[in-house]
Amino acid sequence: MPPKVKKKGTSQKLAQVLSTQRKRRKVRVKLRELTPMEKAIKQASDKAAAAADGRRRSARASGPAPVPPQYFTDPTWGLHTAQAGGSSMTVVLGPHAGESTHYGSTPAANTPSVMRKLLDEFGAYGWIAGHLLNDNLGGAGVARNLTPLTTAGNKNHLNGCETLIKNTIAKAASRARNYRGDEHWYGVSYQVKVSDEKYDALGVDDGFPATIATHLLVSAKVVRQHKQTLVVSDLPAAEDPSEIYFAPFVDKRIENVMLAVDDAA
């Protein structure tokens, strides 16, 4: 048979009850000794600690913050040839499109190949293999992304849309860095089309091949992408978070101004 357990006597039970009561009285006395100001401070401190703990738990549950994308939609190009270059480019730029780690590249002297003829005949001053998607926005110096432009035409492209778009992407990147609680990232939907109208067809100079467009057509608008659903939508001017918005434009004409031979020499 197992040994009998000795039951506590009445005096032991009484001592235990008295000890418990004394502990409870000490807690009550301690609470009563707190001043109203001390109680308020303690309550605020407890509330802040609970909130911080909630944030830590939420961060652990959700994982690291998503990285802002380079593009909401990757670039696509229209038909192109090694001789004439590209015909169009369409992209939806994200806030990281302008990061230096994503820069594109400069073209070779003979890309597209018509550039070799232009440079040989008129010298390097007057002609540029112009990017459809700017190299500072990830555009590569390859035939599909290039078209022959005069130096004036290239400057028109820069001033007519590229500077605005690069500045907008810089603002979107700053917003992404400094306001990580935003529901959206911001970017630009952007398209460049090379005109079907060529200089040789206008009888400007029989020496020009049928590859020199008279102008470009550019379209752009500010958009936003929901961080969770990744749905892309237009940004209304009334909901612009920090001067990112600009008025959209469609098929804005960028003149590829033909220089006189004397000017290009």
C-alpha positions, 0 to 999 in steps of 0.5 A: 500500500502507498504511504499515507499523505499527511494532511495539513493541520488547521494551523498550517491552513490558517497560516497559508490563508493569512499569508495570501491575504497579506500579499493581496493587501500589500498589492492593494496598498501599493496601488492605492499609494499611486497618485493619479498622475502616476497611474496615468503615466503607468497606463500610457506606458502599458498602452505604448508597450502593447502597441509596440508589441503588436507592431512587432508581431504584425511585422513578423507575420507579414514579412519584409516590406515589398521592394518597389518595382522597376517596371509595373509592366515591362517594356515592349517594342514594335517592329524593328530592323538592324538598318532603320532601328525601332518603330515604337516602345511601350512601358509602365515605369515603376518608382525604381526605373530611374535607379542607377543600378537599372541604367541601360546602355549607349549605342554603338556607332553603327547601331542602327546601321544607318547611323554609320552612313549619316556619321560618315556623310555629315560628321558626328555633330549633327546626328544621334542614335536616339533612345525610344526608352531613355537609357537612364530609365533602363533603355538599352542601346540596341536597334529595337530601342533606337531611331536616327535623330538630329541633335535638335530632334534629340533635344526636343525629345529630352525637353518635350517629355523625357525630363518630365518623366525622369523627374516624376519617377524620381519623385515616385522613388522618393515617395516609396522610400519615405512613405512605406505605409502608402497603399500604392507605388507611383509611376508613369505609363509611357509610349513612344512611336516613330513616325511613318512619315520619312524625310526622303519621301518629302524630297528633302535630299535624295541622299537620305535613306527611308529611315529618317522619321520627321517626328516622334509621337509620345504619350504619358500619364501618371499611374499607381500600383496597389502594393497588395493586388498589383492592380495599376490604375490612373492617378487622379489629380485630386489624389496626388500624394506629393506633386507627382501628378502631371496632366496626361498627354497623347501623341504629342508631336516631337519634331525631328528637326532636319539640320542644313548640311552646313549646320551639321558639318 
